[in-house]
Amino acid sequence: MRMTDKTYRVIQWATGKVGTIALRHFIENPIFELAGVLVTDASKAGKDAGEIAGTGSTGILATDDVETIIATRADCVHFAPARQDIEMVCRLLRSGKNVVSALGPFYPTDRCRADLEAIEAACRDGATSFHGFGIHPGFAGDILPLTLMRVMERVDHIHIYEVVDQLANPSNYIEIMGFGRDCEELLASPSRQPEAPYFFAQSMALVAESMGRTIDNLTTKLEVVSAKRDIPYPGGVVKAGTVAGQHYEWTGWYRGAPLITYHFYWKMGDQDLSEKWSCGDTGYRIVIEGNPPMELTMPEPKTTEGGVRYISLWTAMAGVNAIPALCEAPPGFASHRELGVFGPQGLTGRRPAQSGTFSSPELEP
């Protein structure tokens, strides 16, 4: 049976930016049947899912009652809360629901071994499957370069560039990210958590092991640039002289040579930075040194339907599009290697005109 001959009952867990995009897709795509919506913002409880998503009425009311969701029959849960909750993931798996999670884990490494063992045990108990998804990690830094490498003779060094303009795409996390801090203070104590490089190292391991190699060592670097003048944004102001740009560089080494380097450029625009980086346009860029050399760019879309941020849209659909393949997969943890090649199903052509304007709220607390 082709996957498109089936309908999958789905639950949307959390309705922040990523979750709301997924919810809207579930409502509109005929291969999905919305079974339930879990909200962590109590003010949304009792609202019709269509009201939250900006579509027509669905008859499905959102709830903040976890037990109600656990008891709901569904094929898969699109799990997109603000914080990881492995215990809850395992409860969902044991209840007979497959889970795609925006928070990973994405691939087996020593750092996530305990979480993976718990997930595998829950999958066995519930005869279910689990897949971690995202734009990065989960796509730009693993399956995308692997796809490019399929036609290469030799791979020497893989570079992944993530360039995000926080001024053009403001979020609730600008201050938390460390913008506006003293430059020397941020260099001495970065705002990104110490575990962050190892979170992304799951993608590095997937790429390396798919090439028959291993990551022997992981090194990190950080450089910052300051604001030449005050930079106002919707949530505040980055003062002149404070951090207005950050470049994190994490490198995975193999036998004493750099194999994979992830570059993260976060900046408050370009005009008012003390130094302009040559990091390319906003979006993602993959550069592979080898024979033949390869380069691919995923630029930020100039426009999206409803004004949805491109990173949120890409992230949401990475999980949504994996659901049919995951539901047909054997029980257990499934990385890209287990799921194989698949694409979007159900919707083709342009989306029909909607009554009302869709807007994506911030991530729920």
Order of alpha helices (4+ residues) and beta strands (2+ residues): beta-alpha-beta-alpha-alpha-beta-alpha-beta-alpha-beta-alpha-beta-alpha-alpha-beta-beta-beta-beta-beta-beta-beta-alpha-alpha-beta-alpha
